[in-house]
Amino acid sequence: MTGVNSFSVSGYGPERARWTRLFARDSLARRLDWPMLLSALALSLIGSALVYSATRNRTELNQGDPYYFLVRHLLNTGIGFALMVGTVWLGHRALRNVVPVLYGISVLGVLLVLTPLGATINGSRNWIALGGGFSLQPSEFVKVTITLGMAMLLAARVDAGDSMYPDHRTVLQALGLAAVPIVIVLLMPDLGTALVLVTIVLGVLLASGASNRWIFGLLAAGVAGCIAIWQLNILDEYQINRFAAFANPDLDPAGVGYNTNQARIAIGSGGLTGAGLFKGSQTTGQFVPEQQTDFIFTVAGEELGFVGAGLIIVLLGIIMWRACTIARETPELYGTIVAAGIVAWFAFQCFENIGMTLGIMPVTGLPLPFVSYGGSAMFAVWVAVGLLQSIKVQRPMSA
């Protein structure tokens, strides 16, 4: 104690005291999940390089500025990081009190997409044009509000000590809350986002301890629903074509199978270490459509090879591993459910995005978290990271 006191009266004592407080055992900096945070930042920076490589020569998209998409991707990352900081500062418990408001705003957002304010891109009416080249995709934020809303309902009685598991009435209420935005998203139509939302619902129910009869019942209903949609010809033509191309990779390689065919060529040409950043012939030749968004993984496969593409998968795996750890260690059911919902969201979306570029999943237009270009998607995943960090830092130290 003498050494510390004598040091604190020296000229640089206050500076050391600030650093000591910052990295004390119970400080915020020490309690943050740094492997998750650094992995997310690394993915966003890798994504910046891949987005630049995919768009620098696409004058029809970048308005003659090769740095157009790079600057915007970095700006989106910065805004997303700020949203993450704000989420940690507010805390998931404080946000629990305003979940009904957030849910209402998100549902209103997806409803506005169906009005004249909505914009159609690639056959899906999923956007609201804001002007100045900016647009908003409200369905991305529904992923957050469904997770929070269902967690709030399912954990209310359990965290209050009134019950060990959510009862059937509570589960039914939670499913009703989730069904409203899912139906609206299907009307856009945005099948990919709807599948993510359904996966979140299943993940949340599993984590809540709800009866397995609900899980099996939902799975059976999902299968029946898929059969009914197919038999009733509810899907749009472009969606049917995507499934046809997935079922038969050799179907019309210059037409409906063009995207997946070119994606496999790009990834297959990368080999072990890739052609080198900015040197991929498929990317430079602009053969892969939507390469800065849905097919960003093809840039990694071609230019960074198996090693670089594998690094992206490892970083995504670290984020999900840490999220699973947070879900397991938090003592409150609300935090467990939120973390589990985010794990389900990230896991399905990563598998679907990478799988469709490899030809093992149908094309659904889902971005790769943290890597693909897109403001709304970037903001949503960083808010999710903020929720995970909040669950971790607000956990009692003895837990």
C-alpha positions as a Markdown table, in Angstrom:
| # | Residue | x | y | z |
|---|---|---|---|---|
| 1 | Met | 0.0 | 0.0 | 0.0 |
| 2 | Thr | 2.9 | 2.4 | 0.7 |
| 3 | Gly | 4.2 | 1.9 | -2.8 |
| 4 | Val | 0.9 | 2.7 | -4.3 |
| 5 | Asn | 0.4 | 5.8 | -2.2 |
| 6 | Ser | 3.8 | 7.2 | -2.9 |
| 7 | Phe | 3.3 | 6.6 | -6.6 |
| 8 | Ser | -0.1 | 8.3 | -6.6 |
| 9 | Val | 1.4 | 11.6 | -5.4 |
| 10 | Ser | 4.0 | 11.7 | -8.2 |
| 11 | Gly | 3.4 | 13.7 | -11.4 |
| 12 | Tyr | 1.9 | 10.8 | -13.4 |
| 13 | Gly | 0.0 | 9.2 | -10.5 |
| 14 | Pro | -3.5 | 10.3 | -11.7 |
| 15 | Glu | -2.9 | 8.9 | -15.2 |
| 16 | Arg | -1.9 | 5.5 | -13.8 |
| 17 | Ala | -4.9 | 5.6 | -11.5 |
| 18 | Arg | -7.2 | 6.1 | -14.4 |
| 19 | Trp | -5.6 | 3.1 | -16.2 |
| 20 | Thr | -5.9 | 1.0 | -13.0 |
| 21 | Arg | -9.6 | 1.8 | -12.8 |
| 22 | Leu | -10.1 | 1.0 | -16.5 |
| 23 | Phe | -8.5 | -2.5 | -16.2 |
| 24 | Ala | -9.5 | -3.3 | -12.7 |
| 25 | Arg | -11.1 | -6.7 | -12.2 |
| 26 | Asp | -14.7 | -5.3 | -12.0 |
| 27 | Ser | -14.2 | -2.7 | -14.7 |
| 28 | Leu | -16.2 | -2.5 | -17.9 |
| 29 | Ala | -13.1 | -3.0 | -20.1 |
| 30 | Arg | -12.1 | -6.3 | -18.3 |
| 31 | Arg | -15.7 | -7.6 | -18.4 |
| 32 | Leu | -16.1 | -7.1 | -22.2 |
| 33 | Asp | -15.9 | -10.2 | -24.3 |
| 34 | Trp | -12.8 | -9.2 | -26.3 |
| 35 | Pro | -12.5 | -12.3 | -28.5 |
| 36 | Met | -16.0 | -11.6 | -29.8 |
| 37 | Leu | -15.4 | -7.9 | -30.2 |
| 38 | Leu | -12.1 | -8.2 | -32.0 |
| 39 | Ser | -13.4 | -11.0 | -34.2 |
| 40 | Ala | -16.4 | -8.7 | -35.3 |
| 41 | Leu | -14.0 | -5.8 | -36.0 |
| 42 | Ala | -11.7 | -8.1 | -38.0 |
| 43 | Leu | -14.6 | -9.4 | -40.1 |
| 44 | Ser | -15.8 | -5.8 | -40.8 |
| 45 | Leu | -12.3 | -4.8 | -41.9 |
| 46 | Ile | -11.8 | -7.9 | -44.0 |
| 47 | Gly | -15.2 | -7.1 | -45.5 |
| 48 | Ser | -14.1 | -3.6 | -46.4 |
| 49 | Ala | -11.2 | -5.0 | -48.5 |
| 50 | Leu | -13.5 | -7.5 | -50.2 |
| 51 | Val | -16.2 | -4.9 | -50.9 |
| 52 | Tyr | -13.6 | -2.6 | -52.4 |
| 53 | Ser | -12.2 | -5.4 | -54.6 |
| 54 | Ala | -15.8 | -6.4 | -55.8 |
| 55 | Thr | -16.9 | -2.8 | -56.6 |
| 56 | Arg | -13.8 | -0.7 | -57.6 |
| 57 | Asn | -14.2 | -1.5 | -61.3 |
| 58 | Arg | -18.1 | -1.5 | -61.4 |
| 59 | Thr | -18.6 | 2.0 | -62.8 |
| 60 | Glu | -22.3 | 1.3 | -63.3 |
| 61 | Leu | -22.6 | 0.9 | -59.5 |
| 62 | Asn | -20.0 | 3.1 | -57.9 |
| 63 | Gln | -20.8 | 6.3 | -59.9 |
| 64 | Gly | -17.3 | 6.5 | -61.2 |
| 65 | Asp | -15.7 | 6.5 | -57.8 |
| 66 | Pro | -13.8 | 3.3 | -57.0 |
| 67 | Tyr | -13.9 | 4.1 | -53.3 |
| 68 | Tyr | -17.6 | 4.7 | -53.2 |
| 69 | Phe | -18.6 | 1.4 | -51.6 |
| 70 | Leu | -15.5 | 1.2 | -49.4 |
| 71 | Val | -16.1 | 4.5 | -47.8 |
| 72 | Arg | -19.8 | 3.6 | -47.2 |
| 73 | His | -18.9 | 0.2 | -45.8 |
| 74 | Leu | -16.4 | 1.8 | -43.3 |
| 75 | Leu | -19.1 | 4.4 | -42.4 |
| 76 | Asn | -21.6 | 1.7 | -41.8 |
| 77 | Thr | -19.1 | -0.2 | -39.6 |
| 78 | Gly | -18.5 | 3.0 | -37.6 |
| 79 | Ile | -22.2 | 3.6 | -37.1 |
| 80 | Gly | -22.7 | 0.0 | -36.2 |
| 81 | Phe | -19.9 | 0.1 | -33.7 |
| 82 | Ala | -21.4 | 3.3 | -32.1 |
| 83 | Leu | -24.8 | 1.5 | -31.9 |
| 84 | Met | -23.1 | -1.4 | -30.2 |
| 85 | Val | -21.5 | 1.0 | -27.6 |
| 86 | Gly | -24.9 | 2.7 | -27.1 |
| 87 | Thr | -26.5 | -0.7 | -26.5 |
| 88 | Val | -23.9 | -1.7 | -23.9 |
| 89 | Trp | -24.3 | 1.7 | -22.2 |
| 90 | Leu | -28.1 | 1.4 | -22.1 |
| 91 | Gly | -28.0 | -2.3 | -21.1 |
| 92 | His | -30.2 | -5.2 | -22.2 |
| 93 | Arg | -32.2 | -4.9 | -18.9 |
| 94 | Ala | -33.1 | -1.3 | -19.6 |
| 95 | Leu | -34.0 | -2.1 | -23.2 |
| 96 | Arg | -36.4 | -4.8 | -21.7 |
| 97 | Asn | -38.6 | -2.0 | -20.5 |
| 98 | Val | -39.0 | -0.4 | -23.9 |
| 99 | Val | -39.3 | -3.6 | -26.0 |
| 100 | Pro | -43.0 | -3.0 | -26.8 |
| 101 | Val | -42.1 | 0.4 | -28.3 |
| 102 | Leu | -39.1 | -1.1 | -30.3 |
| 103 | Tyr | -41.3 | -3.9 | -31.5 |
| 104 | Gly | -44.1 | -1.5 | -32.6 |
| 105 | Ile | -41.6 | 0.6 | -34.5 |
| 106 | Ser | -40.1 | -2.4 | -36.3 |
| 107 | Val | -43.5 | -3.7 | -37.3 |
| 108 | Leu | -44.5 | -0.3 | -38.6 |
| 109 | Gly | -41.2 | -0.2 | -40.6 |
| 110 | Val | -41.9 | -3.5 | -42.4 |
| 111 | Leu | -45.5 | -2.3 | -43.0 |
| 112 | Leu | -44.2 | 0.9 | -44.6 |
| 113 | Val | -42.3 | -1.3 | -47.1 |
| 114 | Leu | -45.6 | -2.5 | -48.5 |
| 115 | Thr | -46.8 | 1.1 | -49.1 |
| 116 | Pro | -45.6 | 3.4 | -51.9 |
| 117 | Leu | -42.6 | 4.3 | -49.8 |
| 118 | Gly | -41.2 | 0.8 | -50.4 |
| 119 | Ala | -38.7 | 0.0 | -53.1 |
| 120 | Thr | -38.2 | -3.3 | -55.0 |
| 121 | Ile | -34.7 | -4.6 | -55.4 |
| 122 | Asn | -34.0 | -8.0 | -57.1 |
| 123 | Gly | -37.7 | -8.9 | -57.0 |
| 124 | Ser | -38.1 | -8.3 | -53.3 |
| 125 | Arg | -40.0 | -5.3 | -51.9 |
| 126 | Asn | -37.8 | -5.0 | -48.8 |
| 127 | Trp | -36.5 | -1.5 | -48.7 |
| 128 | Ile | -37.5 | 2.1 | -47.9 |
| 129 | Ala | -35.7 | 4.7 | -50.1 |
| 130 | Leu | -34.4 | 7.5 | -48.0 |
| 131 | Gly | -32.9 | 9.6 | -50.9 |
| 132 | Gly | -29.3 | 10.5 | -51.6 |
| 133 | Gly | -28.5 | 6.9 | -52.5 |
| 134 | Phe | -29.4 | 5.6 | -49.0 |
| 135 | Ser | -32.1 | 3.1 | -48.2 |
| 136 | Leu | -33.3 | 1.3 | -45.1 |
| 137 | Gln | -34.2 | -2.4 | -44.7 |
| 138 | Pro | -36.6 | -2.6 | -41.7 |
| 139 | Ser | -36.7 | -6.4 | -41.7 |
| 140 | Glu | -33.1 | -6.5 | -40.4 |
| 141 | Phe | -34.2 | -4.8 | -37.2 |
| 142 | Val | -37.1 | -7.2 | -36.8 |
| 143 | Lys | -34.5 | -9.8 | -36.1 |
| 144 | Val | -33.5 | -7.9 | -33.0 |
| 145 | Thr | -37.0 | -7.0 | -31.8 |
| 146 | Ile | -38.4 | -10.5 | -32.2 |
| 147 | Thr | -35.5 | -11.8 | -30.1 |
| 148 | Leu | -36.1 | -9.2 | -27.4 |
| 149 | Gly | -39.9 | -9.4 | -27.5 |
| 150 | Met | -40.1 | -13.2 | -27.2 |
| 151 | Ala | -37.4 | -13.2 | -24.5 |
| 152 | Met | -39.3 | -10.6 | -22.5 |
| 153 | Leu | -42.5 | -12.7 | -22.6 |
| 154 | Leu | -41.0 | -16.1 | -22.0 |
| 155 | Ala | -38.7 | -15.1 | -19.2 |
| 156 | Ala | -41.1 | -12.8 | -17.3 |
| 157 | Arg | -42.6 | -15.4 | -14.8 |
| 158 | Val | -39.4 | -17.5 | -14.6 |
| 159 | Asp | -37.1 | -14.6 | -13.7 |
| 160 | Ala | -39.7 | -13.4 | -11.2 |
| 161 | Gly | -39.6 | -16.8 | -9.5 |
| 162 | Asp | -43.2 | -17.6 | -10.2 |
| 163 | Ser | -42.5 | -20.6 | -12.5 |
| 164 | Met | -39.6 | -22.8 | -13.6 |
| 165 | Tyr | -40.7 | -22.8 | -17.3 |
| 166 | Pro | -42.9 | -20.7 | -19.5 |
| 167 | Asp | -46.4 | -22.1 | -19.6 |
| 168 | His | -48.4 | -22.9 | -22.8 |
| 169 | Arg | -50.3 | -19.6 | -22.7 |
| 170 | Thr | -47.0 | -17.6 | -22.6 |
| 171 | Val | -45.5 | -19.6 | -25.4 |
| 172 | Leu | -48.6 | -18.9 | -27.5 |
| 173 | Gln | -48.4 | -15.2 | -26.8 |
| 174 | Ala | -44.7 | -15.2 | -27.8 |
| 175 | Leu | -45.5 | -17.1 | -31.1 |
| 176 | Gly | -48.2 | -14.5 | -31.8 |
| 177 | Leu | -45.8 | -11.7 | -31.3 |
| 178 | Ala | -43.3 | -13.3 | -33.8 |
| 179 | Ala | -46.0 | -14.3 | -36.3 |
| 180 | Val | -47.0 | -10.7 | -37.2 |
| 181 | Pro | -43.7 | -9.5 | -38.7 |
| 182 | Ile | -43.0 | -12.9 | -40.2 |
| 183 | Val | -46.2 | -12.8 | -42.2 |
| 184 | Ile | -45.5 | -9.2 | -43.3 |
| 185 | Val | -42.0 | -10.2 | -44.4 |
| 186 | Leu | -43.4 | -13.1 | -46.4 |
| 187 | Leu | -45.8 | -10.7 | -48.2 |
| 188 | Met | -42.8 | -8.6 | -49.5 |
| 189 | Pro | -41.8 | -11.4 | -50.4 |
| 190 | Asp | -38.5 | -12.0 | -48.5 |
| 191 | Leu | -38.2 | -15.7 | -48.0 |
| 192 | Gly | -34.6 | -15.6 | -46.7 |
| 193 | Thr | -35.4 | -13.1 | -43.9 |
| 194 | Ala | -38.5 | -15.1 | -43.0 |
| 195 | Leu | -36.4 | -18.2 | -42.6 |
| 196 | Val | -34.0 | -16.4 | -40.3 |
| 197 | Leu | -36.9 | -15.2 | -38.2 |
| 198 | Val | -38.3 | -18.7 | -37.9 |
| 199 | Thr | -34.9 | -20.0 | -36.9 |
| 200 | Ile | -34.7 | -17.3 | -34.2 |
| 201 | Val | -38.1 | -18.4 | -32.9 |
| 202 | Leu | -37.0 | -22.0 | -32.7 |
| 203 | Gly | -33.7 | -21.0 | -30.9 |
| 204 | Val | -35.6 | -18.8 | -28.4 |
| 205 | Leu | -38.1 | -21.5 | -27.6 |
| 206 | Leu | -35.3 | -24.1 | -27.1 |
| 207 | Ala | -33.5 | -21.8 | -24.7 |
| 208 | Ser | -36.6 | -20.9 | -22.8 |
| 209 | Gly | -37.3 | -24.4 | -21.6 |
| 210 | Ala | -40.6 | -24.5 | -23.3 |
| 211 | Ser | -42.2 | -27.9 | -23.9 |
| 212 | Asn | -40.7 | -30.0 | -26.7 |
| 213 | Arg | -44.2 | -30.4 | -28.1 |
| 214 | Trp | -44.0 | -26.8 | -29.2 |
| 215 | Ile | -40.7 | -27.4 | -31.0 |
| 216 | Phe | -41.9 | -30.5 | -32.8 |
| 217 | Gly | -45.3 | -28.9 | -33.5 |
| 218 | Leu | -43.6 | -25.9 | -35.2 |
| 219 | Leu | -41.3 | -28.1 | -37.2 |
| 220 | Ala | -44.2 | -30.2 | -38.4 |
| 221 | Ala | -46.2 | -27.0 | -39.2 |
| 222 | Gly | -43.2 | -25.6 | -41.1 |
| 223 | Val | -42.9 | -28.7 | -43.3 |
| 224 | Ala | -46.7 | -28.6 | -44.0 |
| 225 | Gly | -46.5 | -24.9 | -44.8 |
| 226 | Cys | -43.6 | -25.4 | -47.2 |
| 227 | Ile | -45.6 | -28.1 | -49.0 |
| 228 | Ala | -48.7 | -25.9 | -49.1 |
| 229 | Ile | -46.8 | -22.9 | -50.5 |
| 230 | Trp | -45.3 | -25.1 | -53.2 |
| 231 | Gln | -48.6 | -26.7 | -54.2 |
| 232 | Leu | -50.5 | -23.5 | -54.2 |
| 233 | Asn | -47.9 | -21.7 | -56.3 |
| 234 | Ile | -47.5 | -18.9 | -53.9 |
| 235 | Leu | -43.8 | -18.3 | -54.6 |
| 236 | Asp | -42.8 | -15.8 | -57.2 |
| 237 | Glu | -41.2 | -17.0 | -60.4 |
| 238 | Tyr | -37.7 | -15.8 | -59.4 |
| 239 | Gln | -38.0 | -17.8 | -56.1 |
| 240 | Ile | -39.0 | -20.9 | -58.0 |
| 241 | Asn | -36.1 | -20.5 | -60.4 |
| 242 | Arg | -33.7 | -20.2 | -57.4 |
| 243 | Phe | -34.9 | -23.5 | -56.0 |
| 244 | Ala | -34.8 | -25.1 | -59.5 |
| 245 | Ala | -31.2 | -24.0 | -59.9 |
| 246 | Phe | -30.3 | -25.4 | -56.5 |
| 247 | Ala | -31.9 | -28.7 | -57.3 |
| 248 | Asn | -30.2 | -28.9 | -60.6 |
| 249 | Pro | -26.9 | -27.0 | -60.7 |
| 250 | Asp | -26.5 | -27.6 | -64.4 |
| 251 | Leu | -29.9 | -26.0 | -65.2 |
| 252 | Asp | -29.6 | -23.1 | -67.6 |
| 253 | Pro | -26.0 | -22.0 | -66.6 |
| 254 | Ala | -26.5 | -18.8 | -68.6 |
| 255 | Gly | -29.8 | -18.0 | -67.0 |
| 256 | Val | -31.3 | -19.1 | -63.7 |
| 257 | Gly | -28.2 | -21.0 | -62.7 |
| 258 | Tyr | -25.8 | -18.2 | -63.7 |
| 259 | Asn | -25.2 | -16.8 | -60.2 |
| 260 | Thr | -24.4 | -20.1 | -58.5 |
| 261 | Asn | -22.4 | -21.3 | -61.4 |
| 262 | Gln | -20.2 | -18.3 | -61.4 |
| 263 | Ala | -19.9 | -18.3 | -57.6 |
| 264 | Arg | -18.5 | -21.9 | -57.7 |
| 265 | Ile | -16.1 | -21.0 | -60.5 |
| 266 | Ala | -14.8 | -18.1 | -58.4 |
| 267 | Ile | -14.3 | -20.0 | -55.2 |
| 268 | Gly | -12.9 | -23.1 | -57.0 |
| 269 | Ser | -10.3 | -21.0 | -58.8 |
| 270 | Gly | -8.8 | -19.7 | -55.5 |
| 271 | Gly | -7.1 | -22.9 | -54.4 |
| 272 | Leu | -5.2 | -22.9 | -51.1 |
| 273 | Thr | -4.0 | -19.3 | -50.9 |
| 274 | Gly | -6.0 | -17.5 | -53.6 |
| 275 | Ala | -5.0 | -15.3 | -56.6 |
| 276 | Gly | -4.2 | -12.4 | -54.3 |
| 277 | Leu | -6.2 | -9.5 | -53.1 |
| 278 | Phe | -7.6 | -7.4 | -56.0 |
| 279 | Lys | -6.2 | -10.0 | -58.5 |
| 280 | Gly | -9.2 | -12.4 | -58.9 |
| 281 | Ser | -10.1 | -12.8 | -62.6 |
| 282 | Gln | -13.8 | -13.6 | -61.8 |
| 283 | Thr | -14.0 | -10.6 | -59.5 |
| 284 | Thr | -12.1 | -8.2 | -61.8 |
| 285 | Gly | -14.1 | -9.4 | -64.8 |
| 286 | Gln | -17.4 | -8.7 | -62.9 |
| 287 | Phe | -18.7 | -12.2 | -63.6 |
| 288 | Val | -20.5 | -12.7 | -60.2 |
| 289 | Pro | -23.6 | -10.6 | -59.7 |
| 290 | Glu | -24.3 | -8.9 | -56.3 |
| 291 | Gln | -20.7 | -9.7 | -55.3 |
| 292 | Gln | -20.4 | -7.0 | -52.7 |
| 293 | Thr | -23.5 | -8.2 | -50.8 |
| 294 | Asp | -25.0 | -11.7 | -51.2 |
| 295 | Phe | -21.9 | -13.2 | -52.8 |
| 296 | Ile | -19.1 | -11.5 | -50.9 |
| 297 | Phe | -17.8 | -14.9 | -49.9 |
| 298 | Thr | -16.8 | -15.6 | -53.5 |
| 299 | Val | -14.3 | -12.7 | -53.4 |
| 300 | Ala | -12.7 | -14.3 | -50.3 |
| 301 | Gly | -12.6 | -17.7 | -51.9 |
| 302 | Glu | -11.1 | -16.5 | -55.2 |
| 303 | Glu | -8.6 | -13.9 | -53.9 |
| 304 | Leu | -7.7 | -15.2 | -50.4 |
| 305 | Gly | -8.2 | -18.9 | -51.1 |
| 306 | Phe | -9.0 | -21.6 | -48.7 |
| 307 | Val | -6.9 | -20.0 | -46.0 |
| 308 | Gly | -8.6 | -16.6 | -46.2 |
| 309 | Ala | -12.1 | -18.0 | -46.5 |
| 310 | Gly | -11.3 | -20.4 | -43.7 |
| 311 | Leu | -10.2 | -17.5 | -41.5 |
| 312 | Ile | -13.6 | -15.8 | -42.1 |
| 313 | Ile | -15.4 | -18.9 | -41.0 |
| 314 | Val | -13.1 | -19.2 | -37.9 |
| 315 | Leu | -13.9 | -15.6 | -36.9 |
| 316 | Leu | -17.6 | -16.1 | -37.3 |
| 317 | Gly | -17.2 | -19.3 | -35.3 |
| 318 | Ile | -15.5 | -17.4 | -32.5 |
| 319 | Ile | -18.4 | -14.9 | -32.3 |
| 320 | Met | -21.0 | -17.7 | -32.0 |
| 321 | Trp | -18.8 | -19.7 | -29.5 |
| 322 | Arg | -18.6 | -16.7 | -27.3 |
| 323 | Ala | -22.3 | -16.0 | -27.6 |
| 324 | Cys | -23.0 | -19.6 | -26.6 |
| 325 | Thr | -20.8 | -19.2 | -23.6 |
| 326 | Ile | -22.6 | -16.0 | -22.6 |
| 327 | Ala | -26.0 | -17.7 | -23.0 |
| 328 | Arg | -24.8 | -20.6 | -20.8 |
| 329 | Glu | -23.3 | -18.5 | -18.0 |
| 330 | Thr | -25.8 | -15.8 | -17.5 |
| 331 | Pro | -28.0 | -16.4 | -14.4 |
| 332 | Glu | -31.1 | -14.8 | -15.8 |
| 333 | Leu | -33.4 | -16.6 | -18.3 |
| 334 | Tyr | -34.0 | -13.3 | -20.2 |
| 335 | Gly | -30.3 | -12.9 | -21.0 |
| 336 | Thr | -30.0 | -16.6 | -21.9 |
| 337 | Ile | -32.9 | -16.4 | -24.4 |
| 338 | Val | -31.6 | -13.2 | -26.0 |
| 339 | Ala | -28.2 | -14.7 | -26.5 |
| 340 | Ala | -29.6 | -18.0 | -27.8 |
| 341 | Gly | -31.8 | -16.1 | -30.3 |
| 342 | Ile | -28.7 | -14.2 | -31.6 |
| 343 | Val | -26.8 | -17.5 | -31.9 |
| 344 | Ala | -29.6 | -19.0 | -34.0 |
| 345 | Trp | -29.8 | -15.9 | -36.1 |
| 346 | Phe | -26.0 | -15.7 | -36.8 |
| 347 | Ala | -25.6 | -19.5 | -37.3 |
| 348 | Phe | -28.4 | -19.9 | -39.8 |
| 349 | Gln | -27.5 | -16.7 | -41.8 |
| 350 | Cys | -23.8 | -17.6 | -42.0 |
| 351 | Phe | -24.5 | -21.1 | -43.1 |
| 352 | Glu | -27.1 | -20.0 | -45.6 |
| 353 | Asn | -24.9 | -17.3 | -47.1 |
| 354 | Ile | -21.8 | -19.4 | -47.4 |
| 355 | Gly | -23.8 | -22.5 | -48.4 |
| 356 | Met | -25.4 | -20.8 | -51.3 |
| 357 | Thr | -22.1 | -19.7 | -52.7 |
| 358 | Leu | -20.9 | -23.3 | -52.5 |
| 359 | Gly | -24.1 | -24.7 | -54.0 |
| 360 | Ile | -25.2 | -26.6 | -50.9 |
| 361 | Met | -28.0 | -24.2 | -50.1 |
| 362 | Pro | -30.5 | -22.3 | -52.4 |
| 363 | Val | -29.9 | -18.6 | -53.1 |
| 364 | Thr | -32.0 | -16.5 | -50.7 |
| 365 | Gly | -30.3 | -13.1 | -50.8 |
| 366 | Leu | -29.0 | -13.1 | -47.2 |
| 367 | Pro | -25.9 | -11.1 | -46.5 |
| 368 | Leu | -22.9 | -12.5 | -44.6 |
| 369 | Pro | -22.8 | -10.9 | -41.1 |
| 370 | Phe | -20.2 | -8.2 | -40.7 |
| 371 | Val | -18.7 | -8.8 | -44.1 |
| 372 | Ser | -21.3 | -8.0 | -46.8 |
| 373 | Tyr | -22.0 | -4.5 | -47.8 |
| 374 | Gly | -25.2 | -3.1 | -46.4 |
| 375 | Gly | -26.1 | -0.5 | -43.8 |
| 376 | Ser | -29.2 | -2.0 | -42.2 |
| 377 | Ala | -27.7 | -5.5 | -41.9 |
| 378 | Met | -24.5 | -4.0 | -40.4 |
| 379 | Phe | -26.3 | -2.0 | -37.9 |
| 380 | Ala | -28.5 | -4.9 | -36.8 |
| 381 | Val | -25.5 | -7.3 | -36.2 |
| 382 | Trp | -23.6 | -4.7 | -34.2 |
| 383 | Val | -26.7 | -4.1 | -32.1 |
| 384 | Ala | -26.8 | -7.8 | -31.5 |
| 385 | Val | -23.1 | -7.8 | -30.4 |
| 386 | Gly | -24.0 | -4.9 | -28.1 |
| 387 | Leu | -26.8 | -7.0 | -26.5 |
| 388 | Leu | -24.4 | -9.9 | -26.0 |
| 389 | Gln | -21.7 | -7.7 | -24.5 |
| 390 | Ser | -24.3 | -6.1 | -22.2 |
| 391 | Ile | -25.5 | -9.6 | -21.0 |
| 392 | Lys | -21.9 | -10.4 | -20.2 |
| 393 | Val | -20.8 | -7.2 | -18.4 |
| 394 | Gln | -24.0 | -6.9 | -16.4 |
| 395 | Arg | -23.7 | -10.5 | -15.1 |
| 396 | Pro | -22.9 | -10.6 | -11.4 |
| 397 | Met | -19.2 | -11.3 | -10.9 |
| 398 | Ser | -20.0 | -14.4 | -8.8 |
| 399 | Ala | -22.0 | -16.0 | -11.6 |
